[in-house]
């Protein structure tokens, strides 16, 4: 867990993604190896991932804010609709069996991986006013998809904000802040749903594993600060491609897992 927490925190600060794309697969394999109830092993990984993202994204946002790279106006006006998507997405995830949740995660990771490999970054200087109906639709979709995956949604929000004219740095910083909201409500949703279902998972509250949370937090928060500082001085295009390739590997492994269950 300690070894995995290092890249999780760094990538969280670097891309503003919260680290869930790395955390969820790792926690799934750890919990599965430890013999956690197969019916809830993926739910536990997702819920714990959200809990880990809360403090990690907080450090990331504060660091980006020092570089004036967080637009809190868009966080407030757009974030409320993201939260609504998270609420419904969490309910949706709670109704899925582990196998279905794995398939959903795999498919979305494939799309996101190919997206990162194919996208070309283009800087724009003019921020376009985002119409209300677009905030509602896009916000709900991002929140709904993020909830069953245990991610902060920045992998979708960064491209969305860039499309509307945000610089890459401000898009990452603002997406990290929105990711905090997703993680907060996502963690609460999985904690409540896990408690309601009386899962009785070892050393856990609902779908939140306490030991994993406590092990990850000190390392991810420290590395998130480093990643957030690094993002303002490196070429992120190359790293995006590497990360996209990594996601394809993760998605492939999860698809194999899906057909073996």
C-alpha positions as MATLAB code, in Angstrom:
seq = 'XXXXXXXXXXXXXXXXXXXXXXXXXXXXXXXXXXXXXXXXXXXXXXXXXXXXXXXXXXXXXXXXXXXXXXXXXXXXXXXXXXXXXXXXXXXXXXXXXXXXXXXXXXXXXXXXXXXXXXXXXXXXXXXXXXXXXXXXXXXXXXXXXXXXXXXXXXXXXXXXXXXXXXXXXXXXXXXXXXXXXXXXXXXXXXXXXXXXXXXXXXXXXXXXXXXXXXXXXXXXXXXXXXXXXXXXXXXXXXXXXXXXXXXXXXXXXXXXXXXXX';
ca = [
       0.000    0.000    0.000;
       2.805    2.390    0.900;
       4.474    1.978   -2.508;
       1.211    2.640   -4.363;
       0.358    5.698   -2.239;
       3.393    7.571   -3.623;
       2.300    7.685   -7.307;
      -1.350    8.128   -6.269;
      -0.559   11.351   -4.418;
       1.828   12.651   -7.068;
      -0.571   12.006   -9.957;
      -3.403   13.544   -7.921;
      -1.521   16.815   -7.639;
      -0.134   16.679  -11.170;
      -3.414   16.108  -13.029;
      -5.906   17.146  -10.346;
      -7.577   13.736  -10.653;
      -7.532   12.685   -7.006;
      -5.688    9.431   -7.730;
      -8.770    7.198   -7.835;
      -7.828    5.713  -11.204;
      -4.797    4.152   -9.523;
      -6.227    3.633   -6.039;
      -9.357    1.681   -7.007;
      -7.587   -1.089   -8.999;
      -4.922   -1.470   -6.325;
      -7.383   -1.610   -3.429;
      -9.565   -4.060   -5.354;
      -6.701   -6.533   -5.734;
      -5.596   -6.079   -2.107;
      -9.107   -6.568   -0.698;
      -9.702   -9.504   -3.032;
      -6.454  -11.148   -1.876;
      -7.434  -10.610    1.760;
     -10.673  -12.507    1.182;
     -13.158   -9.636    1.412;
     -16.716  -10.663    0.494;
     -16.657  -10.896   -3.358;
     -20.118   -9.333   -3.466;
     -18.780   -6.063   -2.052;
     -15.041   -6.021   -2.788;
     -15.315   -3.466   -5.623;
     -17.704   -1.281   -3.623;
     -15.209   -1.229   -0.742;
     -12.399   -0.221   -3.108;
     -14.476    2.619   -4.584;
     -15.742    3.926   -1.245;
     -12.272    3.846    0.326;
     -10.837    5.586   -2.736;
     -13.293    8.457   -2.284;
     -12.314    8.817    1.378;
      -8.624    8.965    0.414;
      -9.306   11.597   -2.250;
     -10.832   14.063    0.273;
      -7.623   15.078    2.097;
      -5.466   14.445   -0.981;
      -7.498   16.813   -3.154;
      -7.603   19.375   -0.325;
      -3.804   19.619   -0.311;
      -3.769   19.685   -4.112;
      -6.312   22.533   -4.269;
      -4.506   24.629   -1.652;
      -1.237   24.251   -3.549;
      -2.831   25.151   -6.908;
      -4.513   28.127   -5.220;
      -1.088   29.517   -4.292;
      -0.372   29.660   -8.025;
      -3.768   31.374   -8.596;
      -4.885   28.370  -10.620;
      -8.311   27.729   -9.061;
     -11.505   29.428  -10.276;
     -13.829   29.114   -7.287;
     -16.692   30.734   -9.216;
     -16.895   27.796  -11.628;
     -16.394   25.387   -8.729;
     -19.537   26.795   -7.056;
     -21.732   27.318  -10.121;
     -20.831   24.028  -11.817;
     -20.037   21.892   -8.775;
     -23.611   21.842   -7.466;
     -24.763   19.942  -10.564;
     -21.807   17.570  -10.307;
     -22.904   16.778   -6.742;
     -26.411   15.893   -7.947;
     -24.862   13.415  -10.385;
     -22.741   11.913   -7.606;
     -25.815   11.329   -5.435;
     -27.646    9.426   -8.169;
     -24.443    7.683   -9.284;
     -23.798    6.421   -5.761;
     -27.308    4.985   -5.550;
     -26.781    3.357   -8.942;
     -23.431    1.867   -7.849;
     -24.926    0.426   -4.654;
     -27.416   -1.579   -6.740;
     -24.698   -3.120   -8.916;
     -22.981   -6.395   -8.187;
     -19.187   -6.417   -8.103;
     -18.991   -8.008  -11.565;
     -21.178   -5.294  -13.118;
     -19.218   -2.572  -11.333;
     -15.960   -4.015  -12.690;
     -17.360   -3.992  -16.240;
     -18.529   -0.368  -15.874;
     -15.109    0.650  -14.523;
     -13.274   -1.188  -17.324;
     -15.285    0.354  -20.154;
     -14.947    3.905  -18.816;
     -11.200    3.463  -18.211;
     -10.742    2.277  -21.798;
     -12.439    5.416  -23.123;
     -10.431    7.697  -20.831;
      -7.171    5.948  -21.698;
      -7.717    6.329  -25.443;
      -8.775    9.927  -24.897;
      -5.495   10.780  -23.149;
      -3.496    9.057  -25.883;
      -5.249   10.873  -28.729;
      -5.911   14.357  -27.348;
      -3.671   17.273  -28.301;
      -3.405   20.147  -25.845;
      -4.159   23.590  -27.245;
      -3.916   26.676  -25.096;
      -6.663   29.294  -25.301;
      -6.686   32.644  -23.549;
     -10.384   33.492  -23.666;
     -12.699   31.868  -21.131;
     -16.151   31.352  -22.628;
     -19.172   31.773  -20.372;
     -20.632   28.313  -19.827;
     -24.409   28.330  -20.293;
     -26.550   27.057  -17.430;
     -28.015   24.104  -19.336;
     -24.495   22.901  -20.197;
     -23.427   23.144  -16.554;
     -26.460   21.071  -15.543;
     -26.002   18.385  -18.214;
     -22.217   18.095  -18.097;
     -22.099   18.376  -14.305;
     -24.658   15.617  -13.789;
     -22.946   13.290  -16.288;
     -19.496   13.801  -14.740;
     -20.831   13.220  -11.223;
     -22.877   10.181  -12.234;
     -19.921    8.513  -13.993;
     -17.418    9.402  -11.257;
     -19.468    7.841   -8.431;
     -19.301    4.164   -9.498;
     -15.604    4.591  -10.374;
     -14.330    6.167   -7.157;
     -12.630    9.040   -8.999;
     -12.596   12.816   -8.565;
     -13.867   13.437  -12.095;
     -10.993   15.686  -13.180;
     -10.122   13.336  -16.034;
     -13.398   14.595  -17.558;
     -13.581   18.076  -16.017;
     -10.123   19.187  -17.175;
     -10.985   18.674  -20.888;
     -14.400   20.296  -20.339;
     -12.888   23.398  -18.732;
     -10.184   23.570  -21.395;
     -12.844   23.436  -24.097;
     -14.395   26.551  -22.584;
     -11.093   28.417  -22.668;
      -9.382   27.686  -19.366;
      -5.594   27.338  -19.398;
      -4.403   23.818  -18.603;
      -3.087   24.863  -15.184;
      -6.306   26.629  -14.147;
      -8.379   23.750  -15.543;
      -6.401   21.271  -13.428;
      -6.613   23.425  -10.288;
     -10.343   24.053  -10.646;
     -11.029   20.392  -11.480;
      -9.167   19.378   -8.319;
     -11.516   21.589   -6.286;
     -14.564   20.059   -7.962;
     -13.010   16.655   -7.282;
     -13.052   17.450   -3.574;
     -16.839   17.874   -3.745;
     -17.221   14.621   -5.679;
     -15.086   12.739   -3.150;
     -16.867   14.250   -0.146;
     -20.356   13.293   -1.290;
     -19.158   10.043   -2.869;
     -17.498    8.883    0.356;
     -20.579    9.828    2.378;
     -22.811    7.954   -0.055;
     -20.752    4.764    0.041;
     -20.415    4.961    3.822;
     -24.194    5.272    4.203;
     -25.099    2.661    1.572;
     -22.610    0.168    3.015;
     -24.010    0.684    6.509;
     -27.600    0.401    5.242;
     -26.834   -2.922    3.532;
     -25.292   -4.295    6.773;
     -22.234   -5.537    4.900;
     -20.193   -6.116    8.105;
     -16.919   -5.830    6.206;
     -13.797   -6.239    8.391;
     -12.254   -3.046    9.847;
     -14.636   -0.935    7.786;
     -17.443    1.563    8.224;
     -19.908    0.981    5.440;
     -17.822    0.775    2.256;
     -14.855    2.583    3.829;
     -11.856    0.545    4.975;
     -10.145    2.278    7.920;
      -6.603    0.731    7.736;
      -6.258    1.478    3.999;
      -7.438    5.045    4.572;
      -4.964    5.640    7.413;
      -2.032    4.146    5.482;
      -2.659    6.137    2.311;
      -3.418    9.586    3.728;
      -0.011   10.739    5.081;
       1.763    9.695    1.877;
      -0.798   10.842   -0.700;
      -1.227   14.282    0.871;
       2.556   14.809    0.934;
       2.998   13.674   -2.674;
      -0.041   15.667   -3.867;
       1.706   18.862   -2.794;
       4.781   17.906   -4.827;
       2.691   16.959   -7.858;
       0.701   20.206   -7.745;
       3.924   22.242   -7.702;
       5.456   20.185  -10.512;
       2.504   20.733  -12.845;
       3.444   24.380  -13.281;
       6.899   23.617  -14.654;
       6.714   20.540  -16.913;
       5.332   19.372  -20.252;
       2.117   17.547  -19.337;
       1.450   16.230  -22.853;
       4.047   13.478  -22.569;
       2.881   12.514  -19.094;
      -0.739   12.419  -20.324;
       0.244    9.900  -22.992;
       2.076    7.708  -20.476;
      -0.867    7.859  -18.098;
      -3.265    7.019  -20.945;
      -1.228    3.911  -21.773;
      -1.263    2.954  -18.085;
      -5.065    3.227  -18.019;
      -5.380    0.879  -21.000;
      -3.328   -1.717  -19.129;
      -5.539   -1.297  -16.040;
      -8.714   -1.592  -18.116;
      -7.437   -4.735  -19.847;
      -6.618   -6.382  -16.513;
     -10.064   -5.552  -15.163;
     -11.764   -6.978  -18.265;
      -9.810  -10.200  -17.773;
     -10.940  -10.176  -14.130;
     -14.546   -9.645  -15.271;
     -14.533  -12.744  -17.495;
     -12.902  -14.852  -14.783;
     -15.516  -14.106  -12.121;
];
